[in-house]
């Protein structure tokens, strides 16, 4: 440190003034860049908060719509496949239903398990929530045994949904 002070003492007054001006300009530029970086971060955070608020508003509107709309009557309450198809067709639409695979489960103690695997492609999050709500509020409720969501490769706002609904019935 003493070498620095010795070097500075050896400079003329004009050289020391120029060196002080350069240091002042360096501090001002660094401060200005810091202010710009903080401002850019604030703008980015405000945009993220606004996006989250819009998404929350969409979810609230979807929930309000679900609360207002009565559940669609089920044409055949005896068939699990028909009930799942009615719930899915009413919420996500028939064009998005990729497959529906019925399966019979095991029979124990006079009770048989019936399963339907449903695959929906390109559904929005609100439509997926609507489907789950329709299954849960059906009479009697259609419990979801397995649910898988995968982001759509072309659109991050769309999902490929695979779910499995199961019901217990008296064995024939």
Secondary structure by P-SEA (a helix, b strand, c coil): caaaaaaaaaccaaaaaaaaaaaaaaaaaaaaaaaaaaaaaaaaaaaaaaaaaaaaaaaaaaaaaaaacccccccccccaaaaaaaaaaaccccccccbbbbbbccccccbbbbbbbbbbccccaaaaaaaaaaaaaccccccccbbbbbcccccccccbbbbbbbbbcccc
